[in-house]
């Protein structure tokens, strides 16, 4: 079984912005509840189908499969409710870890968040100086939640 263990952070500044080029992402959810999410995603020119289990601590089971791009587009257009997630993802290496910075677009514009994937929950890691407040436990920042409660509607 694959397991995803990640920590999420808001950013303090834009010092990361010119480090690497970004990739456009579009994603929607075929199913999303506390026990299971089924996501369709297009990252650049590649389609994915991802199934994630319930979050336990900061980890959860995850299964991801490459699918044909045209099928991913059709699922997003025909099966996934609106609004969907659109973002530019920047993958930045820092002291042996890969940080993914997501700059959200559309109804989530203005939200910029970074996450780092770990091998185990207590794994130590260094934070780049542009990393701010941790929001790992705040469910509002989950991508599936941003579809139903977009950042632009937060008070």
Backbone as a chain_set.jsonl record, in Angstrom:
{"seq": "XXXXXXXXXXXXXXXXXXXXXXXXXXXXXXXXXXXXXXXXXXXXXXXXXXXXXXXXXXXXXXXXXXXXXXXXXXXXXXXXXXXXXXXXXXXXXXXXXXXXXXXXXXXXXXXXXXXXXXXXXXXXXXXXXXXXXXXXXXXXXXXXXXXXXXXXXXX", "coords": {"N": [[0.85, -1.178, 0.0], [0.552, 2.196, -0.843], [1.596, 5.15, 0.827], [0.861, 8.463, 1.679], [2.534, 11.053, 3.177], [2.448, 14.178, 4.255], [3.333, 17.619, 4.876], [1.875, 20.806, 5.177], [2.238, 24.267, 4.358], [1.835, 27.803, 4.676], [3.145, 30.638, 2.852], [5.813, 32.958, 3.501], [6.947, 34.898, 1.897], [7.903, 35.903, -1.484], [10.293, 34.729, -2.297], [10.804, 32.265, -3.425], [9.841, 32.321, -5.983], [11.292, 32.747, -8.487], [12.863, 30.507, -8.76], [12.354, 28.085, -10.153], [10.658, 26.927, -13.166], [7.047, 26.788, -13.503], [4.301, 24.371, -13.585], [1.187, 23.931, -15.136], [-1.758, 22.92, -13.494], [-4.821, 21.168, -13.435], [-7.613, 20.073, -11.689], [-10.19, 17.893, -10.491], [-12.87, 16.412, -8.571], [-14.197, 13.207, -8.377], [-15.313, 11.944, -6.29], [-15.567, 12.824, -2.894], [-15.1, 12.567, 0.433], [-14.735, 12.224, 4.033], [-13.58, 9.736, 4.267], [-12.624, 8.845, 1.803], [-11.198, 10.014, -1.232], [-11.546, 10.609, -4.692], [-9.739, 11.605, -7.303], [-9.351, 13.417, -10.354], [-6.82, 14.485, -12.456], [-4.97, 16.82, -14.404], [-1.717, 17.362, -15.161], [0.325, 19.491, -16.579], [0.812, 17.935, -19.487], [-0.12, 15.444, -18.851], [-2.404, 12.989, -17.735], [-4.037, 11.935, -14.697], [-5.4, 9.582, -12.369], [-6.356, 9.503, -9.089], [-6.62, 7.962, -5.945], [-7.391, 8.453, -2.638], [-7.164, 7.62, 0.798], [-8.664, 7.905, 4.113], [-7.495, 10.562, 6.198], [-4.976, 10.132, 8.581], [-3.518, 11.387, 11.225], [-0.915, 13.023, 9.769], [-0.824, 11.557, 7.527], [-1.948, 9.359, 4.851], [-3.449, 6.707, 2.92], [-2.578, 6.316, -0.519], [-3.166, 6.019, -3.967], [-2.074, 6.238, -7.215], [-2.562, 6.7, -10.701], [-1.466, 6.88, -14.053], [-3.401, 8.154, -16.679], [-4.966, 8.267, -19.95], [-4.632, 11.446, -21.533], [-6.823, 12.628, -22.941], [-8.988, 11.244, -21.841], [-8.808, 12.085, -19.184], [-9.37, 14.831, -19.541], [-12.02, 14.616, -20.486], [-13.318, 13.457, -18.242], [-12.954, 15.522, -16.34], [-14.4, 17.564, -17.602], [-16.977, 16.446, -17.916], [-17.746, 14.88, -15.673], [-16.793, 15.791, -13.169], [-17.695, 18.006, -10.598], [-18.113, 21.625, -10.523], [-16.759, 24.363, -8.575], [-13.487, 23.699, -9.948], [-10.085, 22.803, -9.158], [-7.516, 24.92, -10.084], [-4.159, 25.546, -10.703], [-0.743, 26.667, -10.509], [2.068, 24.739, -10.278], [5.123, 24.613, -8.606], [8.088, 22.912, -8.334], [10.513, 22.558, -6.017], [13.763, 21.855, -5.055], [15.25, 21.424, -1.902], [17.713, 21.086, 0.367], [17.759, 18.211, 0.212], [15.057, 17.582, 0.078], [11.937, 17.656, -1.656], [10.034, 20.358, -2.364], [6.759, 21.361, -2.975], [5.285, 24.046, -4.365], [2.246, 25.571, -4.567], [0.494, 27.78, -6.498], [-2.499, 29.099, -6.498], [-5.25, 29.481, -8.773], [-8.135, 31.054, -10.352], [-11.139, 30.612, -8.497], [-9.746, 30.263, -6.181], [-7.698, 32.02, -6.195], [-4.973, 33.914, -4.975], [-4.28, 32.347, -2.865], [-1.388, 30.777, -1.818], [0.58, 28.049, -1.32], [2.765, 25.684, 0.253], [4.042, 22.356, 0.201], [5.61, 19.53, 1.703], [6.684, 16.258, 1.17], [7.053, 13.451, 3.254], [8.892, 10.592, 4.513], [8.232, 9.385, 6.887], [6.157, 10.295, 9.693], [7.461, 11.785, 11.783], [9.778, 12.618, 10.623], [12.696, 14.552, 10.385], [13.276, 17.771, 8.863], [14.59, 20.495, 6.954], [13.473, 23.86, 6.665], [12.925, 26.043, 3.942], [13.689, 29.601, 3.821], [11.454, 30.978, 2.988], [9.215, 29.718, 3.891], [6.272, 29.744, 5.827], [3.678, 29.814, 8.23], [2.518, 26.686, 9.502], [-0.062, 24.63, 8.176], [-0.982, 22.07, 8.18], [-2.886, 20.515, 9.643], [-5.262, 21.814, 9.164], [-8.182, 21.474, 7.659], [-9.415, 23.098, 5.76], [-7.533, 23.77, 3.896], [-7.133, 21.588, 2.292], [-7.122, 20.314, -1.002], [-9.504, 19.171, -2.013], [-11.376, 20.298, -0.291], [-11.121, 22.96, -0.993], [-12.499, 23.045, -3.343], [-15.193, 22.957, -2.61], [-15.381, 24.948, -0.72], [-14.176, 27.601, -1.609], [-11.165, 29.58, -1.492], [-11.562, 32.299, -2.062], [-13.992, 32.802, -0.876], [-13.656, 32.81, 1.804], [-13.937, 34.371, 4.973]], "CA": [[0.0, 0.0, 0.0], [1.255, 3.479, -0.885], [1.148, 6.071, 1.868], [1.27, 9.849, 1.497], [2.737, 11.785, 4.422], [2.863, 15.513, 3.833], [3.067, 18.763, 5.735], [1.502, 21.969, 4.373], [2.63, 25.547, 4.934], [1.655, 29.052, 3.946], [4.446, 31.214, 2.533], [6.101, 34.266, 4.087], [7.367, 35.857, 0.881], [8.001, 35.386, -2.851], [11.683, 34.389, -2.602], [10.795, 31.01, -4.177], [9.172, 32.516, -7.267], [12.135, 32.659, -9.674], [13.782, 29.375, -8.644], [12.055, 27.058, -11.164], [9.405, 27.189, -13.893], [5.889, 26.077, -12.975], [3.492, 23.508, -14.456], [-0.243, 24.17, -14.922], [-2.545, 21.781, -13.02], [-6.282, 21.279, -13.328], [-8.087, 18.846, -11.046], [-11.542, 17.838, -9.965], [-13.111, 15.258, -7.708], [-15.33, 12.339, -8.679], [-15.882, 11.626, -4.978], [-14.76, 13.384, -1.807], [-15.62, 12.624, 1.795], [-13.649, 12.062, 5.005], [-12.982, 8.399, 4.171], [-12.039, 8.537, 0.499], [-11.345, 10.964, -2.33], [-11.147, 10.123, -6.012], [-9.395, 12.83, -8.007], [-8.85, 13.413, -11.725], [-5.885, 15.615, -12.552], [-4.076, 17.007, -15.538], [-0.509, 18.089, -14.785], [0.996, 19.716, -17.854], [0.164, 17.161, -20.558], [-0.326, 14.073, -18.36], [-3.6, 12.764, -16.946], [-3.893, 11.039, -13.545], [-6.516, 9.232, -11.508], [-5.771, 9.296, -7.768], [-7.543, 7.557, -4.887], [-6.778, 8.678, -1.329], [-7.95, 7.18, 1.943], [-8.882, 8.84, 5.223], [-6.29, 11.11, 6.81], [-4.677, 9.686, 9.942], [-2.372, 12.24, 11.555], [-0.63, 13.763, 8.547], [-0.657, 10.569, 6.467], [-3.103, 8.627, 4.347], [-3.122, 5.849, 1.786], [-2.724, 6.993, -1.803], [-2.914, 5.224, -5.164], [-2.151, 7.166, -8.352], [-2.387, 6.018, -11.976], [-1.48, 7.697, -15.258], [-4.501, 7.815, -17.59], [-4.859, 9.059, -21.179], [-4.952, 12.86, -21.385], [-8.175, 12.905, -23.433], [-9.932, 10.705, -20.855], [-8.771, 12.996, -18.027], [-10.117, 16.029, -19.938], [-13.447, 14.277, -20.544], [-13.809, 13.291, -16.871], [-13.025, 16.851, -15.733], [-15.468, 18.334, -18.25], [-18.295, 15.808, -17.878], [-18.088, 14.168, -14.442], [-16.366, 16.475, -11.942], [-18.425, 19.262, -10.357], [-17.407, 22.914, -10.456], [-15.517, 24.75, -9.236], [-12.369, 22.774, -9.87], [-8.82, 23.409, -8.753], [-6.512, 25.273, -11.087], [-2.998, 26.089, -10.005], [0.585, 26.479, -11.077], [2.902, 24.056, -9.276], [6.566, 24.794, -8.722], [8.76, 21.899, -7.53], [11.787, 23.161, -5.624], [14.605, 21.022, -4.2], [15.901, 22.153, -0.817], [18.373, 20.245, 1.365], [17.375, 16.806, 0.101], [13.604, 17.41, 0.018], [11.242, 18.281, -2.764], [8.936, 21.212, -1.925], [5.813, 21.711, -4.026], [4.614, 25.311, -4.097], [1.051, 25.704, -5.395], [-0.077, 29.11, -6.639], [-3.851, 28.8, -6.951], [-5.89, 30.372, -9.737], [-9.599, 30.991, -10.335], [-11.827, 30.945, -7.244], [-8.791, 30.152, -5.07], [-6.614, 32.97, -6.454], [-4.489, 34.591, -3.775], [-3.738, 31.328, -1.965], [-0.123, 30.16, -2.216], [0.848, 27.09, -0.258], [3.839, 24.734, -0.044], [3.987, 21.099, 0.962], [6.764, 18.65, 1.608], [6.323, 14.866, 1.465], [8.002, 12.804, 4.153], [8.845, 9.13, 4.535], [7.528, 9.045, 8.131], [5.574, 11.506, 10.264], [8.377, 12.56, 12.618], [11.02, 12.829, 9.89], [13.168, 15.935, 10.448], [13.569, 18.417, 7.588], [14.866, 21.928, 7.046], [12.524, 24.691, 5.929], [13.467, 27.226, 3.27], [13.332, 30.82, 4.545], [10.168, 31.505, 2.52], [8.133, 28.934, 4.499], [5.621, 30.409, 6.955], [2.841, 29.073, 9.18], [2.075, 25.342, 9.119], [-1.517, 24.46, 8.125], [-1.202, 20.654, 7.888], [-4.096, 19.989, 10.271], [-6.42, 22.646, 8.837], [-8.831, 20.828, 6.513], [-9.794, 24.097, 4.75], [-6.468, 23.862, 2.905], [-7.114, 20.408, 1.431], [-7.611, 20.665, -2.328], [-10.914, 18.781, -2.149], [-12.166, 21.292, 0.441], [-11.074, 24.217, -1.74], [-13.523, 22.962, -4.391], [-16.508, 23.237, -2.035], [-15.268, 26.18, 0.066], [-13.025, 28.274, -2.214], [-10.418, 30.594, -0.743], [-12.154, 33.616, -2.31], [-15.203, 32.95, -0.073], [-13.324, 32.831, 3.231], [-14.178, 35.691, 5.577]], "C": [[0.893, 1.238, 0.0], [0.716, 4.371, 0.216], [1.73, 7.453, 1.591], [1.361, 10.488, 2.876], [3.264, 13.15, 4.018], [2.523, 16.552, 4.884], [2.883, 19.976, 4.84], [1.816, 23.253, 5.126], [2.163, 26.69, 4.042], [3.053, 29.633, 3.716], [4.588, 32.613, 3.112], [6.38, 35.32, 3.034], [7.457, 35.167, -0.479], [9.42, 34.976, -3.241], [11.803, 33.105, -3.426], [10.484, 31.227, -5.652], [10.062, 32.317, -8.497], [13.077, 31.459, -9.672], [13.586, 28.33, -9.739], [10.814, 27.461, -11.944], [8.274, 26.352, -13.292], [5.192, 25.251, -14.046], [2.027, 23.765, -14.114], [-0.933, 22.86, -14.53], [-4.029, 22.143, -13.079], [-6.754, 19.98, -12.694], [-9.491, 19.009, -10.511], [-11.729, 16.53, -9.228], [-14.365, 14.51, -8.14], [-16.06, 11.976, -7.39], [-14.975, 12.249, -3.928], [-15.556, 13.366, -0.515], [-14.466, 12.314, 2.741], [-12.937, 10.717, 4.895], [-12.243, 8.131, 2.873], [-12.247, 9.689, -0.472], [-10.852, 10.303, -3.605], [-10.984, 11.361, -6.881], [-8.965, 12.52, -9.438], [-7.989, 14.652, -11.857], [-5.198, 15.606, -13.906], [-2.932, 17.878, -15.041], [0.308, 18.265, -16.055], [0.231, 19.005, -18.959], [-0.095, 15.714, -20.153], [-1.576, 14.006, -17.5], [-3.341, 11.761, -15.832], [-5.254, 10.767, -12.92], [-5.894, 8.854, -10.166], [-6.868, 8.965, -6.765], [-6.8, 7.706, -3.567], [-7.731, 8.232, -0.233], [-8.101, 8.276, 2.983], [-7.546, 9.297, 5.798], [-6.179, 10.602, 8.239], [-3.396, 10.399, 10.349], [-2.112, 13.143, 10.366], [-0.424, 12.814, 7.364], [-1.974, 9.959, 6.033], [-2.662, 7.752, 3.188], [-3.392, 6.608, 0.494], [-2.334, 6.044, -2.932], [-3.09, 6.148, -6.362], [-1.781, 6.426, -9.631], [-2.392, 7.03, -13.111], [-2.628, 7.204, -16.134], [-4.343, 8.664, -18.853], [-5.36, 10.489, -20.968], [-6.382, 13.162, -21.818], [-9.244, 12.374, -22.473], [-9.969, 11.593, -19.612], [-9.562, 14.266, -18.343], [-11.621, 15.755, -19.933], [-14.03, 14.119, -19.137], [-13.948, 14.637, -16.174], [-14.195, 17.648, -16.297], [-16.857, 17.781, -17.984], [-18.702, 15.262, -16.511], [-17.777, 14.915, -13.152], [-17.123, 17.785, -11.767], [-17.491, 20.469, -10.354], [-17.611, 23.495, -9.068], [-14.47, 23.665, -9.066], [-11.125, 23.539, -9.435], [-7.991, 23.693, -10.001], [-5.372, 25.94, -10.342], [-1.755, 25.918, -10.867], [1.422, 25.869, -9.965], [4.372, 24.24, -9.626], [7.214, 23.755, -7.808], [10.194, 22.349, -7.29], [12.538, 22.208, -4.695], [15.287, 21.901, -3.15], [16.41, 21.164, 0.214], [17.831, 18.82, 1.392], [15.882, 16.536, 0.04], [13.047, 18.15, -1.186], [10.029, 19.033, -2.219], [8.064, 21.529, -3.127], [5.074, 22.971, -3.603], [3.461, 25.422, -5.089], [0.543, 27.137, -5.333], [-1.446, 28.923, -7.28], [-4.397, 29.895, -7.854], [-7.399, 30.306, -9.554], [-10.172, 31.398, -8.993], [-10.928, 30.826, -6.015], [-7.591, 31.084, -5.251], [-6.27, 33.717, -5.178], [-3.914, 33.617, -2.764], [-2.471, 30.757, -2.588], [0.313, 29.306, -1.034], [1.987, 26.168, -0.697], [3.619, 23.473, 0.778], [5.266, 20.317, 0.717], [6.291, 17.251, 1.974], [7.446, 14.222, 2.262], [7.88, 11.286, 4.046], [8.154, 8.609, 5.797], [7.174, 10.345, 8.846], [6.554, 12.369, 11.05], [9.692, 12.862, 11.915], [11.452, 14.298, 9.967], [13.459, 16.474, 9.042], [13.834, 19.892, 7.851], [13.864, 22.68, 6.187], [13.263, 25.821, 5.215], [12.979, 28.491, 3.989], [12.016, 31.439, 4.09], [8.969, 30.734, 3.073], [7.603, 29.651, 5.733], [4.87, 29.426, 7.839], [2.438, 27.699, 8.639], [0.554, 25.253, 9.195], [-1.888, 22.994, 7.848], [-2.515, 20.121, 8.448], [-5.368, 20.751, 9.931], [-7.05, 22.148, 7.54], [-9.278, 21.816, 5.43], [-8.776, 24.148, 3.613], [-6.329, 22.603, 2.046], [-7.694, 20.814, 0.077], [-9.075, 20.31, -2.514], [-11.818, 19.778, -1.433], [-12.198, 22.622, -0.292], [-12.048, 24.221, -2.915], [-14.891, 23.355, -3.835], [-16.53, 24.521, -1.203], [-14.044, 26.959, -0.44], [-12.449, 29.385, -1.345], [-11.043, 31.983, -0.881], [-13.413, 33.868, -1.47], [-14.926, 32.934, 1.428], [-13.498, 34.245, 3.756], [-12.961, 36.337, 5.961]], "O": [[1.866, 1.315, 0.75], [-0.48, 4.354, 0.507], [2.919, 7.602, 1.308], [0.401, 10.473, 3.646], [4.377, 13.274, 3.506], [1.581, 16.404, 5.663], [3.622, 20.168, 3.874], [1.684, 23.33, 6.347], [2.103, 26.561, 2.819], [4.026, 29.175, 4.315], [3.615, 33.361, 3.205], [6.091, 36.499, 3.239], [7.126, 33.988, -0.608], [9.714, 34.885, -4.433], [12.832, 32.892, -4.067], [10.835, 30.391, -6.485], [9.592, 31.747, -9.483], [13.994, 31.393, -10.491], [14.563, 27.745, -10.207], [10.001, 28.245, -11.454], [8.521, 25.331, -12.65], [5.449, 25.402, -15.24], [1.662, 23.813, -12.94], [-0.718, 21.823, -15.157], [-4.423, 23.277, -12.808], [-6.341, 18.9, -13.115], [-9.92, 20.1, -10.134], [-10.866, 15.652, -9.255], [-15.445, 15.089, -8.256], [-17.266, 11.733, -7.393], [-13.752, 12.207, -4.057], [-16.562, 14.062, -0.384], [-13.331, 12.156, 2.292], [-11.813, 10.571, 5.376], [-11.341, 7.294, 2.83], [-13.33, 10.273, -0.535], [-9.881, 9.546, -3.604], [-11.948, 12.073, -7.164], [-8.311, 11.512, -9.705], [-8.375, 15.738, -11.425], [-4.89, 14.558, -14.473], [-3.147, 18.991, -14.561], [0.911, 17.314, -16.552], [-0.868, 19.419, -19.326], [-0.27, 14.851, -21.013], [-1.79, 14.858, -16.637], [-2.53, 10.848, -15.987], [-6.144, 11.618, -12.942], [-5.014, 7.995, -10.103], [-7.917, 9.609, -6.741], [-5.713, 7.156, -3.393], [-8.941, 8.436, -0.321], [-7.715, 9.424, 2.76], [-6.591, 8.524, 5.875], [-7.142, 10.631, 9.006], [-2.313, 10.057, 9.874], [-2.971, 13.939, 9.987], [0.091, 13.219, 6.322], [-2.979, 10.028, 6.741], [-1.641, 8.01, 2.552], [-4.305, 7.43, 0.416], [-1.314, 5.358, -2.864], [-4.139, 6.774, -6.513], [-0.835, 5.64, -9.664], [-3.224, 7.937, -13.134], [-2.812, 6.001, -16.315], [-3.652, 9.682, -18.823], [-6.377, 10.713, -20.312], [-7.088, 13.889, -21.119], [-10.295, 12.997, -22.315], [-11.038, 11.828, -19.049], [-10.339, 14.731, -17.51], [-12.402, 16.565, -19.435], [-15.131, 14.603, -18.872], [-14.943, 14.88, -15.491], [-14.902, 18.329, -15.554], [-17.813, 18.543, -17.84], [-19.895, 15.188, -16.218], [-18.439, 14.69, -12.139], [-17.183, 18.592, -12.695], [-16.274, 20.352, -10.206], [-18.593, 23.133, -8.419], [-14.552, 22.829, -8.167], [-11.126, 24.767, -9.359], [-7.795, 22.826, -10.852], [-5.584, 26.782, -9.469], [-1.729, 25.135, -11.816], [1.486, 26.399, -8.856], [4.797, 24.053, -10.766], [6.914, 23.724, -6.615], [10.981, 22.501, -8.224], [12.006, 21.8, -3.663], [15.825, 22.965, -3.457], [15.62, 20.478, 0.862], [17.49, 18.29, 2.449], [15.471, 15.378, -0.04], [13.617, 19.133, -1.661], [9.107, 18.424, -1.677], [8.569, 21.922, -4.178], [4.335, 22.973, -2.619], [3.668, 25.373, -6.302], [0.206, 27.646, -4.264], [-1.542, 28.624, -8.471], [-4.055, 31.069, -7.718], [-7.887, 29.579, -8.689], [-9.756, 32.399, -8.41], [-11.314, 31.246, -4.924], [-6.588, 30.957, -4.548], [-7.147, 34.101, -4.405], [-3.139, 34.015, -1.895], [-2.475, 30.311, -3.735], [0.403, 29.78, 0.098], [2.15, 25.904, -1.889], [3.087, 23.512, 1.888], [5.906, 20.431, -0.328], [5.585, 17.069, 2.966], [8.628, 14.423, 1.982], [6.881, 10.766, 3.548], [7.563, 7.529, 5.786], [7.815, 11.374, 8.63], [6.47, 13.595, 10.978], [10.635, 13.323, 12.558], [10.665, 15.191, 9.652], [13.84, 15.721, 8.147], [13.365, 20.459, 8.838], [13.456, 22.209, 5.126], [14.122, 26.477, 5.803], [11.967, 28.452, 4.688], [11.511, 32.347, 4.75], [7.826, 31.063, 2.756], [8.373, 30.109, 6.578], [5.367, 28.344, 8.152], [2.065, 27.564, 7.474], [-0.055, 25.735, 10.151], [-2.974, 22.711, 7.342], [-3.193, 19.343, 7.777], [-6.451, 20.365, 10.372], [-6.514, 22.373, 6.455], [-9.499, 21.408, 4.29], [-9.117, 24.527, 2.492], [-5.48, 22.565, 1.156], [-8.657, 21.579, 0.021], [-9.819, 21.081, -3.12], [-12.911, 20.075, -1.915], [-13.195, 23.34, -0.224], [-12.387, 25.287, -3.43], [-15.666, 24.02, -4.523], [-17.591, 25.114, -1.007], [-13.003, 26.978, 0.216], [-13.157, 30.033, -0.575], [-11.051, 32.756, 0.077], [-13.86, 35.01, -1.356], [-15.852, 33.035, 2.233], [-13.228, 35.212, 3.043], [-12.992, 37.451, 6.482]]}, "num_chains": 1, "name": "protein.A"}
